[in-house]
Amino acid sequence: MFKKPTALAFLGFGILLTLSILIFRPVPSFDYDFEQFFPLDDPDLAFYQDFEKQFESDNDYLLMAIENPDGTWLDSAFLEKSSQTQNQIRKLEGVDSLISILDFQLPVIGLFGMRQVSVLDWETKEKLEASREKLSQFQPSLISQDGKSILFLIKNNPSLSKEEGDTLYREIREVFRTNGIAPKAVAGKIQTQGDFVTLMQNEFGLFLGLSFILMFLALFLIFRSWWGIVIPLVVLVLGVLWAFALILYSGKPLDIMSVMQPTIFLIVGLSALVHYFTEFIKKLKAGISRDLAVQQTFQQLTFAVWLTIFTTAIGFLSLYFTSIPALKTFGLWTGLGILVIFLGLVLITPGLLYLIPISEKRQVSVTHKSSFLPILFSKIIQNRKQILWAFSGVSVVCLILGSQLNINGYLLDNLPSDHPIQQDVSFFDSQFGGSNPLEIAVTAGDQANSLLEYEVLQEMDKLERKLQETFGEREIISPLSLVKFLNQAQNQGSSAAFIFPTQGQYLRMRRYLKQAVASEGEKIISLDQKTGRVSTRIPDLGSLEMGKKRAEILAFVEQEINPDLLKVRWTGTAYLIDRSHESVTRQMLQGLSVAFLIVGLIGGFLFRSWRLAFLLLIPNVVPLIWMLGLMYVMGIEFKLTTSILFSIAFGIAVDDTIHFMSKLKTELSTGKSLHYAIKRTFIEAGRAIILTSVILVMGFGLLAFSQFGVTHFTGLLISFTLVFALAADLFLLPVLLFPMKKIWDQKVIGYSQAQNPPK
């Protein structure tokens, strides 16, 4: 397969494929949709999708805080300018509604029926001054807690694409600019997704460039020859081009997880090339001709390299068996991309090595023959028991520490705390009650015909008082809020009357209920009045704290709310994201189980022994346990984006073990004793394992500098885990192999009989 004519034919095919991609270039697109992190198999997702159709999305809004830089916002000129801005925004295509204190109206019931009266009137100084008394009711919903800012709550069309959302946000900002107003803080989906995508594009290019620089330096330090730099760079550039072409031709946009893919593709490919090139140079130095060295190198190593590439891909592909769409697509396309990188290695590298002139007389060794590995091996032999106790002790401590890790995630986990988006969200949390939607679905019980029946409203009032007690005083929009507004209307708009009505007050307002539902309630209560929503905004407290508060409220509902009158169920996008974080244990076990199973099958097939296959897993489970302890020490909590790293780290870490075991199998097949075969493997494979581990650690270490949480933690934790895996392969694996002498002897006899069958 790797003889010169075949290799040159493969190279020609690779060139044609590359030219085709360059001629029919795929168009890259970037997208960010946090709803891709919702668990697909969660019944709460199906419930929310029906809820969203009936009412509206709780996530398609934009919060904009406005402050008068020249003084109080209760200034006629500023209010006029703000009102003009508001009216222009309402006319923009894609804006469904805009709510603000500027034209907010309250119902007032008089002799001639119900009419709407504006809360704020700045036509004259006297009217503006009279408006002040009504404003406290709207703190902190439409007016900030400190009274210095007002809020524009812009609801956009939920069907807007990412590009349409970007356009709408630019148009809104332009309206503010032309009117000479600069928003103090902004938070919302169309703004966040635009900023996320910009940051993604910047980091994608940054890490792609840094990865190439790192590769160049690594190749220079390892091989110190021009062809040892040029050939790997060409191969890896083409491999990455093919991998991303496959992703883009599928129509998949690049997302937040894609930031990691260039670095992953490059360092995985580079570590594979190091194995090929070290063996190739070794053969050249032994006096073998270049053509024969190329052929023998690729014939001897391709199966072992394929196994290591395959197990790395499996670490990512195992994510496809989770229930989170973002993780499924990331795992699938990263795993396939790694396999494409391998395809590029075997199609292009041999042909280039045949074509490019390489001096066969004098080659610089990859590493000088090291004396520290034989010395290290002797130390390991002498201290086998101490090594076992040390690894066991550290693993037990890490398990104990890891068991204390909390599962906790935030909506904006992926951004650093000092990012402008985080700062704006913090402003809304402190001044406007929060930016995170809280949604509860309410349904009339079996003994009720409508949510607007007095007995049902009493139950709803209990629920809302519990919400106020749990989350603090805030505006809550619900069927009950319609009734409270009507009670206020019966009392000439007095804010003190925005309370639950007495039965007599309720009876007097009943004739206005239908009118109120028709004008204000279509997004709050269904037409048949049997289902509705209880909606407010709260700070992002994290899934751990919110889980406790939800449990507290559900316990209250079970004890205090009559289910025959009112049924209560949590829903909403924030709830679904929290559910995703809460499912991390299941997601992690699903991914790891698939990875363990496949690697175990590979080990069993390769060595024809399930005991050896199990042994192969041990030095790769230990680094995962140590990663648990490291997370505790570094204060890193379990969340969706950190739980997936275990299966990824396992798939990458197992490569060195497979390389070690494959080399050991080769040594044993020549008839060497177990002790001598382990020693030769340790010295020969040890150098390559150390080199590839250093490359992988440096590559993933780059990702630790990302501003995205998922990318940062991937780089940080996998880098440490690879160091732990290297220690396990060099120290623990040889110690575990010595007691397997009987099994290995049987295997050696089996290999010998297979090669020399009896006549």
Rosetta blueprint (number, residue, H / E / L):
1 M L
2 F L
3 K L
4 K H
5 P H
6 T H
7 A H
8 L H
9 A H
10 F H
11 L H
12 G H
13 F H
14 G H
15 I H
16 L H
17 L H
18 T H
19 L H
20 S H
21 I H
22 L H
23 I H
24 F L
25 R L
26 P L
27 V L
28 P L
29 S L
30 F E
31 D L
32 Y L
33 D L
34 F H
35 E H
36 Q H
37 F H
38 F L
39 P L
40 L L
41 D L
42 D L
43 P H
44 D H
45 L H
46 A H
47 F H
48 Y H
49 Q H
50 D H
51 F H
52 E H
53 K H
54 Q H
55 F L
56 E L
57 S L
58 D L
59 N L
60 D L
61 Y E
62 L E
63 L E
64 M E
65 A E
66 I E
67 E E
68 N L
69 P L
70 D L
71 G L
72 T L
73 W L
74 L L
75 D L
76 S H
77 A H
78 F H
79 L H
80 E H
81 K H
82 S H
83 S H
84 Q H
85 T H
86 Q H
87 N H
88 Q H
89 I H
90 R H
91 K L
92 L L
93 E L
94 G L
95 V E
96 D E
97 S E
98 L E
99 I E
100 S L
101 I L
102 L L
103 D L
104 F L
105 Q E
106 L E
107 P E
108 V E
109 I E
110 G E
111 L L
112 F L
113 G E
114 M E
115 R E
116 Q E
117 V E
118 S E
119 V L
120 L L
121 D L
122 W L
123 E L
124 T L
125 K H
126 E H
127 K H
128 L H
129 E H
130 A H
131 S H
132 R H
133 E H
134 K H
135 L H
136 S H
137 Q H
138 F H
139 Q L
140 P L
141 S L
142 L L
143 I E
144 S L
145 Q L
146 D L
147 G L
148 K L
149 S E
150 I E
151 L E
152 F E
153 L E
154 I E
155 K E
156 N E
157 N L
158 P L
159 S L
160 L L
161 S L
162 K H
163 E H
164 E H
165 G H
166 D H
167 T H
168 L H
169 Y H
170 R H
171 E H
172 I H
173 R H
174 E H
175 V H
176 F H
177 R H
178 T H
179 N L
180 G L
181 I L
182 A L
183 P L
184 K L
185 A E
186 V E
187 A E
188 G E
189 K H
190 I H
191 Q H
192 T H
193 Q H
194 G H
195 D H
196 F H
197 V H
198 T H
199 L H
200 M H
201 Q H
202 N H
203 E H
204 F H
205 G H
206 L H
207 F H
208 L H
209 G H
210 L H
211 S H
212 F H
213 I H
214 L H
215 M H
216 F H
217 L H
218 A H
219 L H
220 F H
221 L H
222 I H
223 F H
224 R L
225 S L
226 W H
227 W H
228 G H
229 I H
230 V H
231 I H
232 P H
233 L H
234 V H
235 V H
236 L H
237 V H
238 L H
239 G H
240 V H
241 L H
242 W H
243 A H
244 F H
245 A H
246 L H
247 I H
248 L H
249 Y H
250 S L
251 G L
252 K L
253 P L
254 L E
255 D L
256 I H
257 M H
258 S H
259 V H
260 M H
261 Q H
262 P H
263 T H
264 I H
265 F H
266 L H
267 I H
268 V H
269 G H
270 L H
271 S H
272 A H
273 L H
274 V H
275 H H
276 Y H
277 F H
278 T H
279 E H
280 F H
281 I H
282 K H
283 K H
284 L H
285 K H
286 A L
287 G L
288 I L
289 S L
290 R H
291 D H
292 L H
293 A H
294 V H
295 Q H
296 Q H
297 T H
298 F H
299 Q H
300 Q H
301 L H
302 T H
303 F H
304 A H
305 V H
306 W H
307 L H
308 T H
309 I H
310 F H
311 T H
312 T H
313 A H
314 I H
315 G H
316 F H
317 L H
318 S H
319 L H
320 Y H
321 F H
322 T L
323 S L
324 I L
325 P H
326 A H
327 L H
328 K H
329 T H
330 F H
331 G H
332 L H
333 W H
334 T H
335 G H
336 L H
337 G H
338 I H
339 L H
340 V H
341 I H
342 F H
343 L H
344 G H
345 L H
346 V H
347 L H
348 I H
349 T H
350 P H
351 G H
352 L H
353 L H
354 Y H
355 L H
356 I L
357 P L
358 I L
359 S L
360 E L
361 K L
362 R L
363 Q L
364 V L
365 S L
366 V L
367 T L
368 H L
369 K L
370 S L
371 S L
372 F H
373 L H
374 P H
375 I H
376 L H
377 F H
378 S H
379 K H
380 I H
381 I H
382 Q H
383 N L
384 R H
385 K H
386 Q H
387 I H
388 L H
389 W H
390 A H
391 F H
392 S H
393 G H
394 V H
395 S H
396 V H
397 V H
398 C H
399 L H
400 I H
401 L H
402 G H
403 S L
404 Q L
405 L L
406 N L
407 I E
408 N L
409 G L
410 Y L
411 L L
412 L L
413 D L
414 N L
415 L L
416 P L
417 S L
418 D L
419 H L
420 P H
421 I H
422 Q H
423 Q H
424 D H
425 V H
426 S H
427 F H
428 F H
429 D H
430 S H
431 Q H
432 F L
433 G L
434 G L
435 S L
436 N E
437 P E
438 L E
439 E E
440 I E
441 A E
442 V E
443 T E
444 A E
445 G L
446 D L
447 Q L
448 A L
449 N L
450 S L
451 L L
452 L L
453 E L
454 Y H
455 E H
456 V H
457 L H
458 Q H
459 E H
460 M H
461 D H
462 K H
463 L H
464 E H
465 R H
466 K H
467 L H
468 Q H
469 E H
470 T H
471 F H
472 G L
473 E L
474 R L
475 E L
476 I L
477 I E
478 S L
479 P H
480 L H
481 S H
482 L H
483 V H
484 K H
485 F H
486 L H
487 N H
488 Q H
489 A H
490 Q H
491 N L
492 Q L
493 G L
494 S L
495 S H
496 A H
497 A H
498 F L
499 I L
500 F L
501 P L
502 T L
503 Q H
504 G H
505 Q H
506 Y H
507 L H
508 R H
509 M H
510 R H
511 R H
512 Y H
513 L H
514 K H
515 Q H
516 A H
517 V H
518 A H
519 S H
520 E H
521 G L
522 E L
523 K L
524 I L
525 I E
526 S L
527 L L
528 D L
529 Q L
530 K L
531 T E
532 G E
533 R E
534 V E
535 S E
536 T E
537 R E
538 I E
539 P L
540 D L
541 L L
542 G L
543 S H
544 L H
545 E H
546 M H
547 G H
548 K H
549 K H
550 R H
551 A H
552 E H
553 I H
554 L H
555 A H
556 F H
557 V H
558 E H
559 Q H
560 E H
561 I L
562 N L
563 P L
564 D L
565 L L
566 L E
567 K E
568 V E
569 R E
570 W E
571 T E
572 G L
573 T H
574 A H
575 Y H
576 L H
577 I H
578 D H
579 R H
580 S H
581 H H
582 E H
583 S L
584 V H
585 T H
586 R H
587 Q H
588 M H
589 L H
590 Q H
591 G H
592 L H
593 S H
594 V H
595 A H
596 F H
597 L H
598 I H
599 V H
600 G H
601 L H
602 I H
603 G H
604 G H
605 F H
606 L H
607 F H
608 R L
609 S L
610 W H
611 R H
612 L H
613 A H
614 F H
615 L H
616 L H
617 L H
618 I H
619 P H
620 N H
621 V H
622 V H
623 P H
624 L H
625 I H
626 W H
627 M H
628 L H
629 G H
630 L H
631 M H
632 Y H
633 V H
634 M H
635 G L
636 I L
637 E L
638 F E
639 K L
640 L H
641 T H
642 T H
643 S H
644 I L
645 L H
646 F H
647 S H
648 I H
649 A H
650 F H
651 G H
652 I H
653 A H
654 V H
655 D H
656 D H
657 T H
658 I H
659 H H
660 F H
661 M H
662 S H
663 K H
664 L H
665 K H
666 T H
667 E H
668 L H
669 S H
670 T L
671 G L
672 K L
673 S L
674 L H
675 H H
676 Y H
677 A H
678 I H
679 K H
680 R H
681 T H
682 F H
683 I H
684 E H
685 A H
686 G H
687 R H
688 A H
689 I H
690 I H
691 L H
692 T H
693 S H
694 V H
695 I H
696 L H
697 V H
698 M H
699 G H
700 F H
701 G H
702 L H
703 L H
704 A L
705 F L
706 S L
707 Q L
708 F L
709 G H
710 V H
711 T H
712 H H
713 F H
714 T H
715 G H
716 L H
717 L H
718 I H
719 S H
720 F H
721 T H
722 L H
723 V H
724 F H
725 A H
726 L H
727 A H
728 A H
729 D H
730 L H
731 F H
732 L H
733 L H
734 P H
735 V H
736 L H
737 L H
738 F H
739 P H
740 M H
741 K H
742 K H
743 I H
744 W H
745 D H
746 Q H
747 K H
748 V H
749 I H
750 G H
751 Y H
752 S H
753 Q H
754 A H
755 Q H
756 N L
757 P L
758 P L
759 K L
